[in-house]
Amino acid sequence: MSIEFLDPTHESQSGASAAAKRLASLSGATIAIVSNGKKGTKPFFDAFERELSDRYGVARVVRLTKSNYSAPVEPGLLAESGRWQALIAGIGD
Amino acid sequence: MLRSKRHTVEDLAAAQEFFHSRGWTDGLPVVPPTPAAVQACLEWVGMPPGQLIGVEPVRQRAISAEKLAVNAVMAGCLPMHFPVVVAAFTAMLREPFLLHGATASTGGCAILIVVNGPVRKDLGMSGGFNALGSSDRATTAIGRAIRLILCNLLDARPGDVDRSTLGHPGKISYCVAEDEENTPWRPLADERGSPAHASSVTVMAAGAPRQFMNEWTTRPEEILDTCVAEIKAVMRHYSIWPGNYAVVLPPQLRAHFDAAGWSKAEVREYVFRHARIKRREWAECGKGSVVGENGEREYAALREPDDLLVIAAGGPAGGFGAVIPPWYGSKSNAVTLAIGACVDCEV
């Protein structure tokens, strides 16, 4: 005898987030990096910042750090996001 | 009307493989969540299928009563168990609990659910023998339901959102009922502000239980010194940061507290004053490189006495207690909620 049952997963994928439009070029852009705040992110993002500037011509890198690496980013941290062309969420350990 | 997608398979064995092959289980067999079984859960709590239990804050996922019920049935819950599942998950959605962090962290905690009030007896929850190790049907199924909900509704499967390095066996099911009948102590939920005589749940992002034993004293101070030594071990070996710790005390140890007239408040106060280490102690256990110049700085396990959750539970014989450490300091805070309370109700 067959069994009919219900799907246990979150079927609706609608959420508040969606992939942002890609930039045509990084040259001259202001890029923000939001670190989760873990110690290991600093040397990694230092190197990453140099790469963005030296290789891709990024004009300015804004470095931000969450106060709690286990929690969502606090809204105030992104207050000036309108001035940035892109934001990178950086997770490190 | 139930809205979940429906699947049909030939028989029970095919159903098990269907679930396992999609990563919808914890590795154990599940009860197929038939429409009738899910509807029975919803009717028990008087909720329509689409009732919003809450919204997971990171990915903004709306969690419906129907989806909780589907996973509760899979875990082996009966309809009468479902109100506890709803209350526990509602409590987990409260901001202080920090649900995403607690379920995604490499720290690998599990969700400890402590049940208080008349519902314990209604559901045949024990709080006695094997209290922390699946003592009865209801606690086992309810704890498992929370795990399946996290896996299937928030993708907190190992290696997906759940990034636990080790995890611990409590992730399968971690639910305990307080042994309220065999203690003069006030129930945990009562002390944490839940309405008197109400049934309530307390959820905590918790590490594995660390058992301690002292059968060679009748003095509460000495029993708690053993308990405090275990907490200090956590601070030395795992995390130095303060937060909610739980202490589980069985009847044999509680008898000494009762004889001496100690309340839970006095237990909390004693632990608060004594569970402290100096940062330099880290050098004794391989962490000397992070002691720095703050070696004499003192760290307390608790921010305040009320951080300690004192739980009466355990079998009648044996001087075995347990310390249950927080996931990671105060990043997640324990939440107590009356069963049947609405999402926005404050206890």
Boltz contact constraints between the chains, C-beta under 6 A:
constraints:
  - contact:
      token1: [A, 2]
      token2: [B, 8]
      max_distance: 6.0
  - contact:
      token1: [A, 2]
      token2: [B, 10]
      max_distance: 6.0
  - contact:
      token1: [A, 3]
      token2: [B, 9]
      max_distance: 6.0
  - contact:
      token1: [A, 3]
      token2: [B, 15]
      max_distance: 6.0
  - contact:
      token1: [A, 3]
      token2: [B, 32]
      max_distance: 6.0
  - contact:
      token1: [A, 4]
      token2: [B, 6]
      max_distance: 6.0
  - contact:
      token1: [A, 4]
      token2: [B, 8]
      max_distance: 6.0
  - contact:
      token1: [A, 5]
      token2: [B, 7]
      max_distance: 6.0
  - contact:
      token1: [A, 5]
      token2: [B, 32]
      max_distance: 6.0
  - contact:
      token1: [A, 5]
      token2: [B, 33]
      max_distance: 6.0
  - contact:
      token1: [A, 5]
      token2: [B, 34]
      max_distance: 6.0
  - contact:
      token1: [A, 6]
      token2: [B, 4]
      max_distance: 6.0
  - contact:
      token1: [A, 6]
      token2: [B, 33]
      max_distance: 6.0
  - contact:
      token1: [A, 6]
      token2: [B, 38]
      max_distance: 6.0
  - contact:
      token1: [A, 6]
      token2: [B, 70]
      max_distance: 6.0
  - contact:
      token1: [A, 7]
      token2: [B, 4]
      max_distance: 6.0
  - contact:
      token1: [A, 7]
      token2: [B, 5]
      max_distance: 6.0
  - contact:
      token1: [A, 8]
      token2: [B, 24]
      max_distance: 6.0
  - contact:
      token1: [A, 8]
      token2: [B, 70]
      max_distance: 6.0
  - contact:
      token1: [A, 8]
      token2: [B, 71]
      max_distance: 6.0
  - contact:
      token1: [A, 8]
      token2: [B, 74]
      max_distance: 6.0
  - contact:
      token1: [A, 8]
      token2: [B, 152]
      max_distance: 6.0
  - contact:
      token1: [A, 9]
      token2: [B, 152]
      max_distance: 6.0
  - contact:
      token1: [A, 10]
      token2: [B, 61]
      max_distance: 6.0
  - contact:
      token1: [A, 10]
      token2: [B, 153]
      max_distance: 6.0
  - contact:
      token1: [A, 11]
      token2: [B, 5]
      max_distance: 6.0
  - contact:
      token1: [A, 15]
      token2: [B, 59]
      max_distance: 6.0
  - contact:
      token1: [A, 15]
      token2: [B, 60]
      max_distance: 6.0
  - contact:
      token1: [A, 16]
      token2: [B, 60]
      max_distance: 6.0
  - contact:
      token1: [A, 70]
      token2: [B, 101]
      max_distance: 6.0
  - contact:
      token1: [A, 70]
      token2: [B, 331]
      max_distance: 6.0
  - contact:
      token1: [A, 71]
      token2: [B, 98]
      max_distance: 6.0
  - contact:
      token1: [A, 71]
      token2: [B, 101]
      max_distance: 6.0
  - contact:
      token1: [A, 72]
      token2: [B, 58]
      max_distance: 6.0
